[in-house]
Amino acid sequence: MSFLTERPEGTGHAPPGGGSGDRSGARHRGPGRARGLRPTTRTVRRALTGLGVSGAAVGLFACYLRLSATFPVGSDGASNALEAWDLLHGNWLLRGWTFTDVSFYTTELPEYAAVELARGLNAGVVHTAASITYTLLVLAAAALARGRARGAEGWARALIAAGIMIAPQLGNGIHVLLSQPDHVGTQVPLVGIFLLLDRAPRRRYTAAAIWALLVVTIVADKIAITDAVVPLVVVCLFYAARAGTPSTLRVDSGAGAGLGSPARSGADKLARSGADKPARRGADKPARRGIEAVADRVCARSFELSVAVASIAAVGVAQLILTGITRLGGFTLIPVETRIVMPASVPGHLSMTLQDTLNLFGADVSAAQPGPQALFAWVHVPGVVLMTAAFGIALWRLPGRRDLVSAVLAVGLVVNLATFVASAIPSTPFDTREMVAVLPYGAVLAGRTFGPWLTSGDAARIRSPRVSSFQLRPFQLGALRLRPFQLGALRLRAGVAVLALASACQLAALGYGATRPPAANPEQALAGWLTDHHLITGLGTYSEDNVTTLDSGGAVRLRTVSWPRSGRAVPRLYQSSASWYDPRTAYANFVVSGTAADHIPRAEILALAGPATRTYRFRSFTIMTWDKNLLALLGAPPSRLPGDIGHP
């Protein structure tokens, strides 16, 4: 398989010297002359390309907005919207708030605040922000897959990556990718970091920029440590240790030489500074090669070691920032659970990991409803195959030190999947959110691996054969005499045909999902009922409290309480603010008990407030009211756990 052959990033398809690839000097004259285009023509083409990409972005956002609406807003997304609303109204450090083990303080919360500034506080904020995030992720992944390639190869790379990600699967796929900010938004700055690593000069200021972006991302979500920091450190240290070996000194003359063979810059520096003048005067070539080799090793190691050190330093600085925010009275994070799985649970975790991977890529046939959904799930299966093959190829190429970004992505997949299987996390389909990096990483690897192969001379080997011209002799069919005709030479690039067919199928899947009706939101009806009955502040459970508050635009305020098996209920410090439970500033006089899964045991309610004054039933909800402030009756200390709920 010729696509297994290592090719430096950004190289053309022609060989670097002579041969059939040098029939014209176009490849060595720059893009404008190579194509015979005037500067104005190139400008127009670039403008049209920019307009096309912008139009595609708008179209994707519109489709994702419709897809997001097929899944109701959940408690996590509603909580983030309320946090952003408080941030927007001047609580810059979010004083009094207790988050989960992630804050999204520097990523999604500013995005939510910007959306709320435009459209106010409502459930549409979650759908809009999630759609913006995923649109940016698809475009960023396509750009990273493209790398420094241009022309047909660049488009093939980008389309493969975007095509794999473009149509999330209805159901849990939408829940994970388009319903709330749960590690999906973290992938946007991480892909941006890899873009910087791919395209920026290999200088120390690039490492400094990577450090700054990593700090911002880790402050928001510590999963960036396993998704980016660990792979960057491992690959950069590995490459630095191998810098200057023969396999790394092959230099590409194309635009991608800086990535495929970083050692070139060291020799160029010496040439510009005059250090190689003796060589140009006829000095011994071995001496010159020795000087260049030393410069190559120093320069390559300098950049890669800088990136490794910057990545490690970013973790420490981010933790200092989080600690400083807490000590200044800002938000508090719940510690991350780090339990390790028991050996007996590993097979089950492996099975769950496989199912979650299929779900991320939209290929979970077992979870799809019969009919079009099952058909489109099968359509996504080739994407999983491409990702798996590209993953294996990237690992096989890793010792060759040709593509730093692909190596980082491949190691990132190994770390992400290994930590997911080894942790105690996998238990439900929603836990797919913890391994969401597999989707953009795998899609980018598929684009960077198979895009060049589809558009190179290697792909010509799978073209349909040239049908030579032939002539049919005249023949008589009854009274009709058929004249001879010629079938001209036909040639079809199979790779392009396959890419076009796959793109059409993915767009069909996206269109089908976008035409599905929006999901019903029971909390929205509850918010309207409470408003009509002048019930403003009450208590309940996490499943419906923040969602109802968001659906009412803040007109109704339901506060989450931990309902213990014995003793009085206490405030729950989980995606909540301590100020909500202050009886001096708020008056809560009712309790909402939801469906069977979120039902508050009657004994716990009576232990808190005694018999209710009035009891209402609205759809699946039970509303009990009192003529006193229930906040003054809550016990202490607050709890992070939900308590004994779900039992009638």
Sequence and secondary structure as in RCSB ss.txt:
>XXXX:A:sequence
MSFLTERPEGTGHAPPGGGSGDRSGARHRGPGRARGLRPTTRTVRRALTGLGVSGAAVGLFACYLRLSATFPVGS
DGASNALEAWDLLHGNWLLRGWTFTDVSFYTTELPEYAAVELARGLNAGVVHTAASITYTLLVLAAAALARGRAR
GAEGWARALIAAGIMIAPQLGNGIHVLLSQPDHVGTQVPLVGIFLLLDRAPRRRYTAAAIWALLVVTIVADKIAI
TDAVVPLVVVCLFYAARAGTPSTLRVDSGAGAGLGSPARSGADKLARSGADKPARRGADKPARRGIEAVADRVCA
RSFELSVAVASIAAVGVAQLILTGITRLGGFTLIPVETRIVMPASVPGHLSMTLQDTLNLFGADVSAAQPGPQAL
FAWVHVPGVVLMTAAFGIALWRLPGRRDLVSAVLAVGLVVNLATFVASAIPSTPFDTREMVAVLPYGAVLAGRTF
GPWLTSGDAARIRSPRVSSFQLRPFQLGALRLRPFQLGALRLRAGVAVLALASACQLAALGYGATRPPAANPEQA
LAGWLTDHHLITGLGTYSEDNVTTLDSGGAVRLRTVSWPRSGRAVPRLYQSSASWYDPRTAYANFVVSGTAADHI
PRAEILALAGPATRTYRFRSFTIMTWDKNLLALLGAPPSRLPGDIGHP
>XXXX:A:secstr
 GGGS   TT  SS SSSSGGGSSGGGGS HHHHHT  HHHHHHHHHHHHHHHHHHHHHHHHHHHHHHTTS   H
HHHHHHHHHHHHHTT TT TTEE  S   TTTHHHHHHHHHHHH SSTHHHHHHHHHHHHHHHHHHHHHHHTT  
HHHHHHHHHHHHHHHSS  TTHHHHHHHSS SSTTTHHHHHHHHHHHHHS SSHHHHHHHHHHHHHHHHH THHI
IIIIHHHHHHHHHHHHTTTSGGG     STTHHHH TTHHHHHHHHHHTTTHHHHTT  HHHHHHHHHHHHHHHH
HHHHHHHHHHHHHHHHHHHHHHHHHHHTT  B       B  GGGHHHHHHHHHHHHHHHTT  GGGS TTHHHH
HHHHHHHHHHHHHHHHHHHHHHGGG   HHHHHHHHHHHHHHHHHHHBS  SSGGGGGGGTTHHHHHHHHHHHHH
HHHHHSTTGGGGS       B   EEETTEEE   B       HHHHHHHHHHHHHHHHHHHHHTS     HHHH
HHHHHHHTT  EEEE TTTHHHHHHHTTTSSEEEEEEB SSS  EEB SSEEGGGG TTT    EEEE SGGG  
 HHHHHHHH S SEEEEETTEEEEE SS GGGG  SS BSS BS S  
